[in-house]
Amino acid sequence: RRQVEQARATGYDGTGIRTVIYGGGPMYARDIDAALAQFGPRFAQIYGQGESPMTITGMSRAMVADDTHPNWRARRDSVGIAQASIELRIVDEALRELPPGEAGEVLVRGDTVMLGYWGKPKATAESIVDGWLRTGDIGTLDPHGFLTLTDRAKDVIISGGTNIYPREVEEVLVRHPDVAEAAVIGVPDDEWGERVKACVVLREGGTSGEAELDAWCRSEMASFKKPSLYAFLPDLPKNAYGKVLKRDLREGVRGVPS
Protein backbone atom coordinates (compact mmCIF):
# COMPACT_ATOMS: atom_id res chain seq x y z
CA ARG A 1 0.00 0.00 0.00
CA ARG A 2 2.75 2.46 0.92
CA GLN A 3 4.61 1.63 -2.28
CA VAL A 4 1.53 2.35 -4.37
CA GLU A 5 0.88 5.64 -2.60
CA GLN A 6 4.50 6.70 -3.11
CA ALA A 7 4.41 5.70 -6.77
CA ARG A 8 1.23 7.66 -7.35
CA ALA A 9 2.77 10.73 -5.75
CA THR A 10 5.91 10.53 -7.91
CA GLY A 11 4.35 9.18 -11.10
CA TYR A 12 6.41 5.95 -11.05
CA ASP A 13 4.86 3.12 -13.05
CA GLY A 14 7.16 0.21 -12.18
CA THR A 15 9.61 0.67 -15.05
CA GLY A 16 12.75 -1.34 -14.36
CA ILE A 17 11.03 -3.94 -12.16
CA ARG A 18 10.36 -7.36 -13.67
CA THR A 19 8.71 -9.20 -10.77
CA VAL A 20 7.43 -8.35 -7.30
CA ILE A 21 6.81 -11.47 -5.22
CA TYR A 22 4.36 -11.22 -2.34
CA GLY A 23 3.36 -13.58 0.45
CA GLY A 24 3.71 -14.07 4.18
CA GLY A 25 0.41 -12.44 5.04
CA PRO A 26 -2.95 -11.47 3.56
CA MET A 27 -2.94 -9.37 0.40
CA TYR A 28 -6.30 -7.65 0.42
CA ALA A 29 -8.20 -7.35 -2.85
CA ARG A 30 -8.13 -3.57 -2.64
CA ASP A 31 -4.34 -3.53 -2.37
CA ILE A 32 -3.44 -5.98 -5.15
CA ASP A 33 -5.92 -4.29 -7.51
CA ALA A 34 -4.33 -0.90 -6.80
CA ALA A 35 -0.82 -2.31 -7.23
CA LEU A 36 -1.69 -3.85 -10.61
CA ALA A 37 -3.29 -0.60 -11.77
CA GLN A 38 -0.17 1.37 -10.82
CA PHE A 39 2.65 -1.00 -11.76
CA GLY A 40 1.11 -3.39 -14.27
CA PRO A 41 1.43 -7.21 -14.42
CA ARG A 42 4.56 -7.52 -12.29
CA PHE A 43 3.15 -9.37 -9.27
CA ALA A 44 3.53 -13.07 -8.42
CA GLN A 45 2.41 -14.77 -5.21
CA ILE A 46 3.86 -17.61 -3.16
CA TYR A 47 2.49 -19.40 -0.11
CA GLY A 48 4.38 -21.60 2.29
CA GLN A 49 5.44 -22.06 5.88
CA GLY A 50 8.68 -22.69 7.68
CA GLU A 51 7.82 -26.39 7.52
CA SER A 52 7.53 -26.17 3.71
CA PRO A 53 9.04 -22.78 2.95
CA MET A 54 7.62 -20.83 0.02
CA THR A 55 6.75 -24.08 -1.74
CA ILE A 56 3.09 -24.91 -1.14
CA THR A 57 1.23 -22.90 -3.78
CA GLY A 58 1.91 -20.05 -6.16
CA MET A 59 0.45 -17.74 -8.78
CA SER A 60 2.40 -16.47 -11.75
CA ARG A 61 2.35 -12.86 -12.91
CA ALA A 62 -0.08 -13.82 -15.66
CA MET A 63 -2.45 -15.51 -13.21
CA VAL A 64 -2.44 -12.57 -10.81
CA ALA A 65 -3.04 -10.00 -13.56
CA ASP A 66 -5.68 -11.97 -15.50
CA ASP A 67 -9.10 -10.31 -15.32
CA THR A 68 -10.63 -12.12 -18.29
CA HIS A 69 -11.42 -15.48 -16.67
CA PRO A 70 -15.04 -15.78 -15.49
CA ASN A 71 -13.76 -16.53 -11.98
CA TRP A 72 -10.85 -14.07 -12.02
CA ARG A 73 -11.81 -12.30 -8.79
CA ALA A 74 -11.80 -15.45 -6.71
CA ARG A 75 -8.57 -16.63 -8.36
CA ARG A 76 -6.79 -13.35 -7.67
CA ASP A 77 -7.96 -13.52 -4.06
CA SER A 78 -6.52 -17.03 -3.74
CA VAL A 79 -2.93 -18.12 -3.11
CA GLY A 80 -2.81 -20.05 -6.36
CA ILE A 81 -2.30 -23.69 -7.25
CA ALA A 82 -0.04 -26.40 -5.83
CA GLN A 83 3.58 -26.09 -6.81
CA ALA A 84 5.47 -28.98 -8.44
CA SER A 85 5.67 -32.14 -6.29
CA ILE A 86 3.10 -30.82 -3.79
CA GLU A 87 -0.26 -32.42 -2.94
CA LEU A 88 -3.03 -30.50 -1.15
CA ARG A 89 -6.04 -31.65 0.85
CA ILE A 90 -8.72 -29.81 2.82
CA VAL A 91 -9.94 -31.75 5.85
CA ASP A 92 -12.33 -31.42 8.76
CA GLU A 93 -11.43 -31.76 12.45
CA ALA A 94 -11.38 -35.56 12.11
CA LEU A 95 -8.98 -35.23 9.14
CA ARG A 96 -11.64 -36.39 6.69
CA GLU A 97 -11.27 -34.90 3.23
CA LEU A 98 -13.78 -32.20 2.32
CA PRO A 99 -15.26 -31.52 -1.12
CA PRO A 100 -14.34 -28.42 -3.17
CA GLY A 101 -15.63 -25.18 -1.71
CA GLU A 102 -15.87 -26.36 1.91
CA ALA A 103 -13.55 -24.72 4.44
CA GLY A 104 -11.21 -26.84 6.51
CA GLU A 105 -7.58 -27.26 7.51
CA VAL A 106 -5.01 -27.25 4.71
CA LEU A 107 -2.85 -30.40 4.60
CA VAL A 108 0.28 -30.62 2.47
CA ARG A 109 2.42 -33.54 1.29
CA GLY A 110 5.55 -33.51 -0.85
CA ASP A 111 9.34 -33.57 -0.96
CA THR A 112 9.58 -29.98 0.25
CA VAL A 113 7.88 -30.75 3.58
CA MET A 114 10.20 -31.06 6.56
CA LEU A 115 11.02 -34.43 8.11
CA GLY A 116 10.23 -33.08 11.58
CA TYR A 117 11.15 -30.66 14.33
CA TRP A 118 14.67 -31.25 15.62
CA GLY A 119 14.58 -33.00 18.96
CA LYS A 120 10.79 -32.64 19.30
CA PRO A 121 9.13 -35.96 18.44
CA LYS A 122 5.82 -35.06 20.11
CA ALA A 123 5.47 -31.81 18.14
CA THR A 124 6.46 -33.67 14.97
CA ALA A 125 3.80 -36.34 15.52
CA GLU A 126 1.17 -33.65 16.04
CA SER A 127 2.15 -31.72 12.90
CA ILE A 128 2.83 -34.56 10.45
CA VAL A 129 0.14 -37.25 10.20
CA ASP A 130 0.64 -40.12 7.75
CA GLY A 131 3.09 -37.97 5.82
CA TRP A 132 0.75 -34.97 5.61
CA LEU A 133 1.76 -31.64 7.18
CA ARG A 134 -1.03 -30.02 9.17
CA THR A 135 -0.52 -26.36 8.31
CA GLY A 136 -2.96 -24.89 10.84
CA ASP A 137 -4.34 -22.73 8.03
CA ILE A 138 -8.01 -22.77 7.10
CA GLY A 139 -8.93 -22.63 3.43
CA THR A 140 -10.94 -23.93 0.51
CA LEU A 141 -10.01 -25.55 -2.79
CA ASP A 142 -11.99 -24.83 -5.94
CA PRO A 143 -12.57 -27.53 -8.58
CA HIS A 144 -9.52 -26.31 -10.52
CA GLY A 145 -7.12 -26.53 -7.59
CA PHE A 146 -6.96 -22.86 -6.55
CA LEU A 147 -6.44 -22.59 -2.80
CA THR A 148 -8.07 -19.70 -0.94
CA LEU A 149 -6.98 -19.12 2.65
CA THR A 150 -9.56 -17.79 5.06
CA ASP A 151 -7.53 -17.66 8.28
CA ARG A 152 -5.25 -19.42 10.70
CA ALA A 153 -7.22 -22.00 12.68
CA LYS A 154 -6.33 -20.23 15.92
CA ASP A 155 -7.71 -16.94 14.57
CA VAL A 156 -11.19 -18.20 13.66
CA ILE A 157 -13.81 -16.54 15.87
CA ILE A 158 -16.61 -18.72 17.24
CA SER A 159 -19.56 -16.55 18.23
CA GLY A 160 -22.87 -18.13 19.18
CA GLY A 161 -21.60 -21.44 17.82
CA THR A 162 -20.91 -19.96 14.37
CA ASN A 163 -17.48 -19.72 12.75
CA ILE A 164 -16.53 -16.22 11.65
CA TYR A 165 -13.40 -15.80 9.54
CA PRO A 166 -11.58 -12.53 10.34
CA ARG A 167 -10.16 -12.22 6.82
CA GLU A 168 -13.67 -11.86 5.38
CA VAL A 169 -14.51 -9.03 7.79
CA GLU A 170 -11.16 -7.34 7.20
CA GLU A 171 -11.73 -7.37 3.43
CA VAL A 172 -14.95 -5.43 3.97
CA LEU A 173 -13.39 -2.93 6.37
CA VAL A 174 -10.42 -2.05 4.16
CA ARG A 175 -12.75 -1.26 1.25
CA HIS A 176 -14.06 1.70 3.27
CA PRO A 177 -12.38 4.86 1.94
CA ASP A 178 -11.34 6.02 5.41
CA VAL A 179 -9.70 2.73 6.47
CA ALA A 180 -5.99 2.20 5.89
CA GLU A 181 -5.61 -1.08 7.77
CA ALA A 182 -7.78 -3.41 9.83
CA ALA A 183 -7.27 -6.51 11.93
CA VAL A 184 -10.19 -8.49 13.36
CA ILE A 185 -9.94 -10.60 16.51
CA GLY A 186 -12.22 -12.45 18.91
CA VAL A 187 -12.80 -11.12 22.42
CA PRO A 188 -14.16 -13.46 25.13
CA ASP A 189 -17.84 -12.99 25.90
CA ASP A 190 -19.89 -14.77 28.57
CA GLU A 191 -23.03 -14.95 26.43
CA TRP A 192 -21.74 -15.57 22.92
CA GLY A 193 -18.38 -17.22 23.59
CA GLU A 194 -16.58 -14.55 21.58
CA ARG A 195 -17.42 -11.17 20.12
CA VAL A 196 -15.96 -9.72 16.94
CA LYS A 197 -13.61 -6.80 17.53
CA ALA A 198 -12.14 -4.65 14.76
CA CYS A 199 -8.82 -2.90 15.31
CA VAL A 200 -8.74 -0.10 12.76
CA VAL A 201 -6.13 2.34 11.48
CA LEU A 202 -7.70 5.26 9.64
CA ARG A 203 -6.15 6.95 6.64
CA GLU A 204 -4.69 10.39 7.15
CA GLY A 205 -7.64 12.76 7.29
CA GLY A 206 -10.13 9.93 7.85
CA THR A 207 -12.93 10.89 10.22
CA SER A 208 -15.16 7.81 10.30
CA GLY A 209 -16.02 6.42 13.70
CA GLU A 210 -17.79 3.36 15.02
CA ALA A 211 -21.21 4.40 13.73
CA GLU A 212 -19.98 4.93 10.17
CA LEU A 213 -18.05 1.67 10.03
CA ASP A 214 -20.91 -0.23 11.63
CA ALA A 215 -23.28 1.04 8.95
CA TRP A 216 -20.76 0.14 6.25
CA CYS A 217 -20.33 -3.41 7.55
CA ARG A 218 -24.06 -3.86 7.95
CA SER A 219 -24.52 -2.99 4.27
CA GLU A 220 -21.72 -5.29 3.09
CA MET A 221 -22.04 -8.51 5.12
CA ALA A 222 -24.33 -10.66 7.21
CA SER A 223 -25.12 -8.94 10.49
CA PHE A 224 -23.77 -11.76 12.67
CA LYS A 225 -20.31 -11.33 11.14
CA LYS A 226 -19.92 -7.59 11.64
CA PRO A 227 -17.84 -6.23 14.51
CA SER A 228 -19.63 -5.33 17.72
CA LEU A 229 -16.51 -3.67 19.14
CA TYR A 230 -14.03 -1.24 17.62
CA ALA A 231 -10.60 0.03 18.59
CA PHE A 232 -9.07 2.91 16.62
CA LEU A 233 -5.29 2.67 16.70
CA PRO A 234 -2.42 4.74 15.27
CA ASP A 235 -0.91 1.55 13.82
CA LEU A 236 -1.08 -2.23 14.08
CA PRO A 237 1.62 -4.29 15.80
CA LYS A 238 3.73 -6.14 13.22
CA ASN A 239 6.78 -8.35 13.08
CA ALA A 240 9.92 -7.64 11.07
CA TYR A 241 8.26 -9.03 7.93
CA GLY A 242 5.23 -6.75 8.21
CA LYS A 243 2.81 -9.46 9.38
CA VAL A 244 0.19 -8.23 11.85
CA LEU A 245 0.66 -9.73 15.32
CA LYS A 246 -2.87 -10.60 16.36
CA ARG A 247 -1.60 -12.16 19.56
CA ASP A 248 -0.44 -8.71 20.67
CA LEU A 249 -3.85 -7.27 19.83
CA ARG A 250 -5.59 -10.00 21.83
CA GLU A 251 -3.37 -9.44 24.83
CA GLY A 252 -4.11 -5.73 24.65
CA VAL A 253 -7.90 -6.21 24.75
CA ARG A 254 -8.27 -9.39 26.79
CA GLY A 255 -11.08 -8.93 29.28
CA VAL A 256 -12.05 -5.46 28.01
CA PRO A 257 -15.83 -5.53 27.54
CA SER A 258 -16.21 -2.60 25.17
N, C-alpha and C positions, 0 to 999 in steps of 0.2 A: 504493500500500500504506500509506504513512504517513498519507494523508488518511483512509483507511478506519479505521485504528486510532484516529486522533484523534476521528473522528466517533463511533465506538463508545464511546469513553471519555466523551464529552460528551453523547451521545444525539442528535446532529444527524442528520437524515434527508434532507438535501439541499434542504429548503424554501428557495425563493428562487432556486434555480439551474434554468435551463431546459435548457442543454446543456453537457456537458463533452466536448470534442473531444480524442481521443488519437491518437498516432502518433509517428513518429520512432525507435521502437525496439520490441522485442517486448513485447506485453502477454500475460502468461502466463494460462492459463485460470483458475488459482486466483485471480488478482488481479481479473480482470474479473467473475468470478462473485461475488466478495466485494463488489465495488463496486456491482454491480446489486442485491444483496441489501440493502445499506445505504442506497443513494441512490435506487434505483428506475430506471426507463427514461430516463435522462438522458445516456447515453453514445453518441457517434457517433465513427466512426473514419475517418481519411484516411491514404492512403499516397501518397508521391511522393518525388522527389529534387530536388536543386538544379537538375538539368537539365530537370525537369518538375515544378516545386514544388507539392506538395500536390494534384496533379491526376490521378494515375494511377488509383487506385481509391478507393472509399469504402463505408461502411456507415452507414445511417441509424440513428437511435435505435431505431426499430421493429425493424430487422433485428438489431441487437445484442441487444436484449432478448428477442426471440422464442425461446421454448423449446417451441413446439408443432410446428414442422416436423420431419419424421422425421430430417432431417440437421442439426438445429439446432446440435449440438456442433461439427461441422466448420465450419459457416458462421460461428459466433461466433469460432472460432479463426482464421478467414481474415482478409484485409484487404478483403474485399468485392468488388464488381463494378466494371467499368470505368466511369469517369465520362464525361460527355457529350463527344463528339468524340474519344475515345481508343480505339485498337485495341490488343489484347494478343495476344502469341504466346509460347509456350514452345518453346524450341529446344534442340537438342543442341550439342555442341562444333563441329560443322560447320554450324551455323545451320539445320539441318533441323527443320521443325516436328514437335513431338511430340504424341501423342494425349492426351486428357484423363486426368489421374491420374498421368502420368509427369513426374518432376522434371527440370527443365532451367532454362536462363537465361531470365529474363523480358525480353522485347523490347516496346517501346512505340512507337506512332506516333500523331501527332495534332498539332493546332495549338498545343498547350501545350508541346510539346517544343522545346528551344532550337535555334537555327540552328547553333551551334557554340561552341567555346571561343575567346575573343578572342585573336587572334594566335597560335593553336596549331593549325595545320592538321593536323599529324600526330595529335595527340590527338583532334581532331574526327573524322578519318577512322577511327580505331580505335573510337570510341564510337558513331558514327552510320553504319550500313550500309544503303544503299538506302532511306534515310529512316527506318529503325528505330533507336531508341535502345537500345543494349545497357546494361541497368541494372546488370549485375554481381550481381544478386540471383538466387537459386535458388528456384524455386517450382513449384507445380502449379496447373492449372486444372481445375475440375470441369465436368461437362457443362452446368451452368447458368451458367457464367462466373464463379464465385467463385474468387478467387486466394488461395492459401495460400502464404505465404513460409516456406521452411525455413531459409535462411541466406544470407549473402553468399557468393559463390563463393570468395572468398579465405579464408573461415572453415571451409569444408568440410574435415573430417579424412579423410585416406586412410590407413587402417591395414590392412596385409595385402592391399592391392589393393581394399578395400571402402570405399565412401563412407559416412561417418558424419556426420550432420547435428547440430551442437551443440544447436540449438534443441530437438530431440526429447529429448535427454538432460537438458537444463535443465528442461524441463517435468516430467520425472519427479522430479528433485531437489527442485524447489520445492514439490512436493506433500507432501514429508516434513514433519511438524509442527515439527521443530527448525530447518528451513532457512528463512532470511529471503530470501536471494538466492543465485544461482549463475550462474557463467559457465564454459563449457566450451571448452577450446582444445586444439590438437594440439601435442605435444612431439616433437621429432625422436627417432627410435629406429632404431638400426642394423639391427635384425632386421625390424621391422614397417613401417618408413617413418615412421610417427607413432604415438604412444600418446595415449590420451584422458586429459586431465587436467581435474579439476573444481576450480574455485576457489570456495569456499563461505563464505558469511557466515551464522553461526548466529543464530537469534533470541535475545533476551535470556533467559538461563536455560537455553538449549539445551545439552545435554551430549553429543549424539551425536558419535561419532568416525568414523574411516575404516571400521571393522568394521561399524558400524550402517548407514552409508550404502551400503556395498558390498552388504550383505544386502538392503537396500531396493531398490537398482537391479537386483540379480539377480532379484528377485521381480516386477519391473515391466517389464523389457525383455530383449531378446536379449542373451546374455552378451557377444557381441563388441562391443556398443555401450557397455557400462558403463565408467565410468572405471577405470583401473588406477592412477592417481595422484590424490592429493588435496592441496589446500592450503587451510588454514583461515585466513581473513583477517578483520580487523576491519571492512573495507569494500572495495568494488570501485572501481577508478579510473573516473571518469566525466567527460564533458565538461560544458559549461555547460547543456546541454539534458537532462542526466541519462542520456545514452546510455553504456553500458559501453564502455570503451576496451580492447578485447581486444589491441590491439597492445602496450599497456603491460604487460598480463599476460604476453604472450609474451616480451617483452624481459626480464621479471623472472624467467622460468623457463628461458630458453633454455640448453640444455646441462645442466640439472640432471636427473640420472637418476632421482631418486625424491623 
